[in-house]
Amino acid sequence: MTHPKTAAAPGTGALAHLKVLDLSRVLAGPWCTQMLADLGADVIKVERPGEGDDTRHWGPPFMPDADGQDTTQATYFNGTNRNKRSITVNLSSPEGQALVRQMAEHSDIVVENFKLGGLKAYGLDYASLKALNPRLIYCSITGFGQYGPYAERAGYDLMIQAMSGMMSITGRADDQPGGGPLRVGVALTDLFTGVYATSAILAALEVRHRTGEGQHIDMALLDVGMAILANQASGYLNTGKVPQRQGNSHPSLAPYQDFPTRDGSMLLAIGNDGQFSRFCKAAGRPEWSADPRFSGMGARVRNRQELIPLMETVTRTRDTADWIALLEDKAVPCGPINDLAHAFADPQVAARELVVEQARAPQLAAADGIAAIRTVASPLRLQANPPVLRRPPPALGEHTDEVLAELGFDAARIAALRGAGIV
């Protein structure tokens, strides 16, 4: 299979025929548009002159220069804006608004995450742009959606993790050391919203193939936050029982959690009776799988308070690596609990080429000392049309002249726009 590092030249991606106008910032919207860009779409990211996307400044950590010293470029931005072109436009000016409308006329997709109604005053809302381009697919991403009592509120991932109940099922129980609600270690709701938004956009494209018409997509972080509760939500909705935090253990599976080892800890993810039986035999405790208390998944879940201490006594007798080696050929899911350094050093991560490095334009590297940027490769491994690496995350306004020239602006007019603070 072709990997991202060796993917074909520009223009061969699955979505190379599409142009995306990216009016979003921070994470959910940019995550969506980066997915589209990785698949070949031409994504033009519109940013504020002199400031840019908020995440350009969200640090530390900051990108180091050639001497290892911090620059002013936050690493956060780089993780969500690969393969895009950056243009700066002052949306508060009528000329800037007219410029974006002109770009929208030639776009297939718009993605924005302004507050409810925030773009209407600029004439950049869906109704205004649909009048110019009926084929336009317009995706709005907000905290709470386009209607409802909270529609006008700003929404951030941490707030949604709290409101949706995600934090109530994440972390250790209140009576355990370190107990209390916790957020997930990344902005999970933002990221899932970006993925769901991408799916919705691709579905809208399929509809456009049949009808010739675009449509408005209403994505809300709260909706997504509730949807990804998955089995926990299903359990509550169908039993009325409110799930509680239980650390790394699973409400419906056992043993399915972390275990102490002689030199640290490991993760066992035993999902059926066969796996449990093979673990017991390998661990020298075959009698456990025959014990009525532990002989079925339901029994193990009900009697986990007896089972887990017994297992911990045994898991402490070997190092983590020894347990992994022992169980690997027995189809018993077992692995280390890595930090990011160990995760990226893993041979499977290396084999899948999950780290990609892109060189920056020489003039940019000379200006700020950042010669290359590393990101995590797209996991979308289409065999015939793999993700395409074309551009590193852009410098602020790096492609302004290029994009305006494609719209028919000559050098003098671009210079006049820049002099007036419009771009």
C-alpha positions in Angstrom: 0.0 0.0 0.0 1.2 3.5 -0.7 2.0 5.5 2.4 1.5 9.2 2.9 5.3 9.9 2.7 5.4 8.4 -0.8 1.9 9.5 -2.0 1.5 10.8 -5.5 2.0 14.3 -6.7 -0.5 17.2 -6.1 -3.8 16.8 -7.9 -4.1 13.1 -7.5 -5.9 13.0 -4.1 -9.4 11.6 -3.8 -10.8 15.1 -3.4 -8.5 17.0 -5.7 -11.4 18.3 -7.7 -12.8 20.3 -4.7 -12.1 23.8 -3.4 -12.7 24.5 0.3 -13.0 27.9 1.9 -12.0 27.6 5.5 -13.3 30.3 7.7 -12.8 28.3 10.9 -10.2 28.5 13.6 -8.9 26.6 16.7 -9.7 22.9 16.4 -13.0 21.4 15.3 -13.2 23.2 12.0 -9.5 23.1 11.2 -9.5 19.3 12.0 -12.3 18.8 9.4 -10.6 20.9 6.8 -7.2 19.2 7.3 -8.9 15.9 6.7 -10.3 17.3 3.4 -6.9 18.8 2.5 -5.1 15.5 3.2 -7.5 13.8 0.8 -6.4 16.3 -1.9 -8.9 19.2 -1.6 -7.6 22.7 -2.2 -8.2 24.3 1.2 -7.8 28.1 1.5 -7.6 29.2 5.1 -8.8 32.7 5.8 -7.1 34.4 8.8 -7.0 37.7 10.5 -4.2 40.0 9.3 -1.4 40.2 11.8 -3.0 37.7 14.2 -4.2 34.6 12.4 -5.8 31.6 13.9 -5.9 31.7 17.7 -3.8 28.5 18.0 -0.8 30.2 16.3 -0.3 31.7 19.8 -1.4 28.8 22.0 1.9 27.9 23.7 4.1 26.6 25.1 5.2 24.5 23.5 6.5 26.6 20.7 8.4 25.5 17.6 12.2 25.6 18.1 14.5 27.3 15.7 17.7 25.9 14.3 19.5 26.6 17.6 16.8 25.0 19.7 15.4 28.3 20.9 11.7 29.0 21.1 10.1 30.9 18.3 6.7 32.6 18.5 5.0 29.8 16.5 3.0 27.5 18.7 3.1 23.8 17.9 -0.7 23.5 18.4 -1.4 25.2 15.0 0.8 22.8 13.1 -1.2 19.8 14.2 -4.4 20.9 12.4 -3.4 23.0 9.4 -1.3 20.8 7.1 -1.8 20.9 3.3 -3.7 24.3 3.5 -3.0 27.7 1.9 -3.2 30.7 4.2 -4.7 34.1 3.1 -5.2 37.0 5.4 -8.4 39.0 5.0 -10.0 41.7 7.2 -13.6 40.5 7.4 -14.7 43.7 9.2 -14.1 45.7 6.0 -16.6 45.7 3.1 -13.8 45.1 0.7 -12.6 42.1 2.7 -16.2 40.7 2.8 -16.5 41.2 -0.9 -13.3 39.3 -1.5 -14.5 36.3 0.6 -17.8 36.3 -1.3 -15.8 36.2 -4.5 -13.9 33.2 -3.2 -17.1 31.5 -2.1 -18.5 31.8 -5.7 -15.6 29.6 -6.8 -15.7 27.1 -3.9 -17.4 23.8 -3.3 -17.4 23.9 0.5 -17.3 26.5 3.2 -16.5 25.6 6.8 -17.0 28.2 9.6 -17.2 28.2 13.3 -18.3 31.7 14.1 -20.9 32.3 16.8 -24.6 32.0 15.8 -25.3 34.7 13.3 -21.8 36.0 13.4 -21.3 36.0 9.7 -24.7 37.4 8.7 -23.6 41.0 9.3 -20.8 40.4 6.9 -23.0 39.0 4.2 -21.1 35.7 4.6 -23.9 33.5 6.1 -25.3 30.6 4.2 -28.3 32.4 2.8 -26.1 35.1 1.3 -23.6 32.8 -0.2 -26.2 30.3 -1.5 -27.6 33.1 -3.5 -24.2 33.5 -5.2 -23.4 29.8 -5.4 -26.4 27.4 -5.1 -24.0 24.4 -5.3 -22.2 25.5 -2.1 -22.0 23.1 0.8 -21.8 25.3 3.9 -20.9 23.7 7.2 -21.4 25.7 10.4 -19.7 24.4 13.6 -20.9 25.9 16.9 -21.1 24.8 20.5 -24.8 24.3 20.7 -26.2 24.4 17.1 -28.3 26.8 15.1 -31.4 26.6 17.5 -32.3 25.9 21.1 -32.0 27.9 24.3 -28.2 27.7 24.3 -27.7 28.4 20.6 -26.1 31.9 21.2 -23.7 30.7 23.8 -20.0 30.1 23.0 -19.0 26.5 23.3 -15.6 25.1 24.1 -14.5 21.5 24.3 -13.9 21.5 28.1 -17.4 22.9 28.7 -19.0 20.3 26.5 -17.0 17.4 28.1 -18.5 18.7 31.4 -22.0 19.3 30.2 -22.4 16.1 28.2 -21.5 13.8 31.1 -18.2 12.7 29.6 -16.2 14.0 32.7 -18.6 12.2 35.0 -17.5 8.8 33.6 -13.8 9.8 33.2 -11.4 9.4 36.2 -11.3 7.4 39.3 -14.3 7.1 41.7 -14.7 9.7 44.4 -13.6 7.3 47.2 -10.4 6.4 45.4 -7.0 8.3 45.6 -7.1 11.0 42.9 -10.9 10.5 42.5 -13.0 13.1 40.8 -14.2 14.0 37.3 -11.5 14.5 34.6 -11.4 15.7 31.1 -10.0 13.5 28.4 -6.3 14.3 27.6 -7.1 15.9 24.2 -10.1 18.0 23.1 -12.0 14.9 22.2 -15.3 16.6 21.4 -13.7 19.1 19.1 -11.8 16.3 17.3 -14.9 14.1 16.9 -16.9 17.1 15.7 -14.3 17.6 13.0 -14.6 14.0 11.9 -18.4 14.0 12.0 -18.4 17.3 10.0 -16.2 15.7 7.4 -18.6 12.8 7.1 -21.5 15.2 6.7 -19.8 17.2 4.0 -19.0 14.1 2.0 -22.6 13.0 2.3 -23.8 16.4 1.1 -21.5 16.1 -1.8 -23.2 12.8 -2.7 -26.5 14.6 -2.6 -25.2 17.3 -4.8 -24.1 14.8 -7.4 -27.8 13.8 -7.7 -29.5 17.2 -7.3 -26.9 19.8 -8.3 -27.8 21.7 -5.0 -25.7 22.4 -2.0 -27.0 22.6 1.6 -26.4 23.9 5.1 -24.8 21.5 7.7 -25.5 22.3 11.3 -22.8 20.7 13.5 -22.9 21.2 17.3 -20.2 20.2 19.8 -22.9 19.3 22.3 -24.7 17.0 19.9 -21.4 15.2 19.2 -20.5 15.1 22.9 -23.7 13.3 23.6 -23.4 11.0 20.6 -19.9 9.7 21.5 -21.1 8.6 24.9 -22.0 5.5 22.9 -22.5 2.4 25.1 -22.6 4.5 28.3 -25.5 6.6 26.9 -27.3 3.4 25.7 -26.9 1.9 29.1 -28.4 4.9 30.8 -31.2 5.4 28.3 -32.4 1.8 28.5 -32.0 1.1 32.2 -32.2 4.5 33.9 -29.0 3.7 35.8 -26.4 6.6 35.8 -22.9 5.2 35.1 -20.2 6.2 37.4 -16.4 6.8 37.2 -14.4 3.6 37.6 -10.9 4.5 36.5 -9.5 2.3 33.8 -11.9 -0.6 34.3 -14.9 -1.2 32.0 -18.5 -1.3 33.1 -19.3 -4.3 31.0 -16.0 -6.2 30.7 -13.5 -7.8 33.1 -10.6 -8.0 33.3 -10.3 -4.9 31.1 -8.0 -2.4 32.8 -4.4 -1.6 33.9 -2.5 -4.0 36.1 0.7 -3.6 38.1 3.8 -5.4 37.0 7.2 -5.9 38.5 8.6 -2.9 36.8 5.5 -0.7 36.2 2.2 -1.4 34.7 0.5 -2.9 31.7 -2.9 -3.0 30.1 -5.1 -6.1 29.7 -8.1 -5.9 27.4 -9.8 -9.3 27.7 -13.1 -9.2 25.8 -14.3 -12.8 25.9 -14.1 -16.1 27.7 -11.5 -17.6 25.4 -9.1 -14.8 26.0 -9.6 -15.1 29.7 -9.0 -18.9 29.6 -5.8 -18.5 27.6 -4.6 -15.8 30.0 -5.2 -18.0 33.0 -3.3 -20.9 31.5 -0.4 -18.7 30.5 -0.3 -17.2 34.0 -0.3 -20.6 35.7 -3.8 -20.2 37.1 -6.0 -22.4 34.9 -8.4 -23.0 37.8 -9.6 -19.4 37.5 -11.4 -19.9 34.2 -13.2 -22.9 35.7 -14.2 -21.0 38.9 -18.0 -20.3 38.7 -17.2 -16.8 40.0 -15.1 -16.1 36.9 -16.3 -18.5 34.2 -18.3 -16.0 32.2 -18.1 -12.3 31.4 -21.1 -11.4 33.5 -19.7 -13.4 36.4 -16.4 -11.7 36.2 -18.0 -8.3 36.1 -20.1 -9.0 39.1 -17.1 -10.5 41.0 -14.4 -8.2 39.8 -13.6 -7.1 43.4 -12.5 -10.7 44.1 -10.9 -11.4 40.7 -8.7 -8.3 40.2 -6.7 -8.6 43.5 -6.0 -12.2 42.6 -4.7 -11.2 39.2 -2.7 -8.3 40.6 -0.8 -10.7 42.8 0.3 -12.7 39.7 0.9 -9.7 37.3 3.4 -8.3 39.8 5.7 -11.4 39.3 6.8 -10.4 35.8 8.0 -7.3 34.0 5.7 -5.6 31.5 7.8 -6.7 28.5 7.7 -10.3 29.8 4.0 -10.3 30.0 3.6 -8.9 26.5 6.0 -11.5 25.1 4.2 -14.3 27.0 0.7 -13.3 25.8 1.5 -12.1 22.3 1.1 -15.5 20.5 -1.9 -16.5 22.6 -4.2 -13.8 21.2 -4.6 -12.2 24.6 -4.7 -8.3 24.2 -1.9 -7.0 26.3 0.3 -3.9 25.9 2.3 -1.2 27.6 0.9 2.1 28.9 3.2 4.4 26.9 4.0 8.1 27.1 4.2 9.9 23.8 8.0 9.3 23.5 7.6 5.6 23.8 4.5 5.6 21.6 6.3 7.3 18.7 9.3 5.0 19.2 7.2 1.9 18.8 8.2 -0.3 15.8 4.6 -0.6 14.6 4.2 3.2 14.6 7.5 3.4 12.6 6.3 0.7 10.2 3.0 2.6 9.5 5.0 5.7 8.9 2.9 7.7 11.2 5.4 10.6 11.6 5.8 12.8 8.6 8.2 15.7 8.2 7.7 18.5 5.7 10.3 21.1 4.7 9.3 24.7 4.7 10.0 27.2 1.9 13.7 28.4 2.2 12.6 32.0 2.7 10.4 31.1 5.6 13.1 28.9 7.2 15.5 31.8 6.8 13.1 34.2 8.4 12.2 32.3 11.6 14.7 29.4 11.8 12.0 26.7 11.4 13.3 24.4 8.6 10.7 21.6 8.8 7.6 20.7 10.7 6.6 17.2 11.9 3.0 16.1 12.1 1.1 12.8 12.5 0.3 11.1 9.2 -3.4 10.8 8.1 -4.8 7.4 9.1 -7.0 7.5 6.0 -5.1 4.9 3.9 -7.0 4.7 0.7 -5.2 2.2 -1.5 -5.8 4.0 -4.9 -5.9 7.6 -3.6 -3.8 7.9 -0.5 -3.5 11.1 1.4 -1.3 13.6 -0.4 1.4 15.6 1.3 1.7 18.9 -0.5 2.3 21.7 1.9 3.5 22.1 5.5 1.3 24.1 7.9 1.4 27.6 6.3 2.9 30.8 7.6 0.3 33.5 8.2 -0.8 34.9 4.9 1.9 32.8 3.0 -0.4 32.3 0.0 -2.3 35.6 -0.1 -0.7 36.9 -3.3 -1.0 33.4 -4.9 -4.7 33.0 -4.1 -5.6 36.6 -5.2 -3.7 36.2 -8.5 -5.9 33.1 -9.2 -8.9 35.3 -8.7 -7.6 37.7 -11.4 -6.0 40.4 -9.2 -2.8 41.9 -10.6 0.2 42.9 -8.5 -0.8 46.5 -8.3 -4.3 45.7 -7.0 -2.9 43.2 -4.4 -0.5 45.9 -3.2 -3.3 48.4 -2.8 -5.4 45.9 -0.8 -2.4 45.2 1.4 -1.7 48.9 1.8 -5.3 49.5 2.9 -5.1 46.7 5.5 -7.7 44.6 3.7 -5.4 41.7 3.3 
